[in-house]
Every structure is written in structure tokens, then in C-alpha cells.
Amino acid sequence: MENEHKREIFRINERGNIYLFGFMHRDRYFFDFELCTREKGWRQYDTDQDAPYFGVWVHEEKRLIMTYTEGDITLTVCGSEDSYHEELANMSRFYGEAPRAFAMIFEDGRVVEGYDPRPV
């Protein structure tokens, strides 16, 4: 009964990667502009669900994946290059194709769409 309300702080998934769980009273822009910046080696992993309450970032060199969902934080630590790429492949299946990052509409009606390639 005493363990009934304890929250799990980590788990190992089927790819052998460690998930660490936490909570933070912030919005996703704290991650964009302070915690998971390009200067610190992170890049955003675009999804069609991105919003002030949701975001995903990856650190390719350190094989880390940060997910923020309404205050809940999951840091995935990938123990090997292979398990990191397996994690990214799983994310791609889950989130689907990367959304359009921008579109340019020209006077002649042409539309050029741009995408930020995801790490694989």
C-alpha cells in the first residue's frame, strides 16, 4: 500500500534505452530557448503535434531525446548508436512524416514547401 502512490522515475524500453521521467512547470519555449538549444548541441524534432505544451528535441552527439508534454518530461538515454537509430525509427513511425517547416507562395501561384530533415 505504501508504494501505491510512488511514481516511476525511469524505465528501460524494448530497444534497451533508458527513459527518465520528471516534471517541470514551464512551457516548451523554455526548452527551445534555454535548455535544448542548438548551442548546446540539441535540435528540434518536428512533429505535427508541436505546440506550447508539447515538443521533442534530440542531441545527436550524446544520443539523447527530450520530450516535453504538458509539464511531463521524458529524457531518453540511448546506450549505443544502434539503439539511438532504432529509437529515431520508432519515433518516425509514431509521429509520421515531418510537417512542413515553411511554405513560399509566389505571385504566379507556385508553392514551394520547405522541410527540416529529421535525424535518422
C-alpha positions in Angstrom: 0.0 0.0 0.0 2.8 2.4 0.8 4.3 2.1 -2.8 0.9 2.7 -4.3 1.5 6.4 -5.0 5.2 6.3 -5.9 5.9 7.4 -9.4 8.4 5.5 -11.5 11.4 7.7 -12.3 13.0 5.5 -15.0 12.2 2.6 -17.2 14.2 0.6 -19.9 12.3 0.1 -23.1 12.4 -2.8 -25.6 15.2 -1.1 -27.5 17.4 -1.1 -24.4 17.2 2.7 -23.9 16.6 4.3 -20.6 13.6 6.6 -20.1 14.0 9.1 -17.2 10.8 10.9 -16.1 10.3 14.3 -14.4 8.0 17.3 -14.3 8.6 21.0 -14.8 6.3 24.0 -14.6 7.4 25.5 -17.9 6.2 25.7 -21.4 8.0 24.2 -24.4 9.7 27.5 -25.2 11.9 27.1 -22.1 13.4 24.1 -23.9 13.6 25.8 -27.3 15.4 28.9 -26.0 17.2 27.8 -22.8 17.6 24.0 -22.1 17.7 22.4 -25.6 19.3 25.0 -27.7 21.4 24.5 -30.9 24.4 26.0 -29.0 24.1 23.1 -26.5 24.0 20.5 -29.3 20.2 20.0 -29.4 17.9 20.2 -32.4 14.1 20.2 -32.6 12.4 17.0 -33.8 9.4 18.5 -35.7 6.1 16.8 -35.4 2.6 17.9 -36.3 1.8 17.9 -32.6 4.2 20.7 -31.7 2.5 23.3 -29.5 3.3 25.4 -26.4 2.5 22.3 -24.3 4.4 19.7 -26.5 7.9 19.4 -28.1 10.6 16.9 -28.9 14.4 17.6 -29.2 17.4 15.3 -30.0 21.0 15.6 -29.1 22.7 13.5 -31.9 26.2 13.5 -30.4 25.1 12.4 -26.9 22.3 10.2 -28.2 19.6 11.9 -26.1 16.0 12.6 -26.8 13.9 15.0 -24.7 10.1 15.1 -24.8 8.0 17.7 -23.1 4.2 17.1 -22.8 2.2 19.5 -20.6 4.9 19.7 -17.9 5.9 16.0 -18.1 9.5 15.5 -19.2 11.0 12.3 -20.6 14.7 12.1 -21.3 15.6 9.0 -23.4 19.2 8.0 -23.0 20.4 5.7 -25.8 23.2 3.4 -24.8 24.5 2.7 -28.3 24.5 4.2 -31.8 22.2 1.3 -33.0 19.7 1.8 -30.2 19.6 5.6 -30.9 18.8 5.0 -34.5 16.2 2.4 -33.5 14.6 5.0 -31.2 14.5 7.5 -34.0 12.9 5.0 -36.4 10.3 4.2 -33.8 9.6 7.9 -33.3 9.2 8.4 -37.1 6.7 5.6 -37.2 4.8 7.0 -34.2 4.8 10.7 -35.3 4.5 10.1 -39.1 6.1 12.3 -41.7 7.8 15.5 -40.7 5.5 18.5 -41.1 6.2 21.4 -43.4 8.5 23.9 -41.8 7.6 26.7 -44.2 5.9 27.5 -47.5 6.5 30.2 -50.0 3.7 31.3 -52.3 4.8 33.2 -55.4 2.7 35.7 -57.4 2.4 33.2 -60.2 0.8 30.7 -57.9 3.7 28.4 -57.4 4.1 27.0 -53.9 7.5 25.9 -52.6 7.4 23.9 -49.3 10.4 23.5 -47.0 11.1 20.7 -44.6 13.7 20.4 -41.8 15.1 17.0 -42.3 14.9 14.8 -39.1 17.9 12.9 -37.8 17.7 9.2 -38.7 
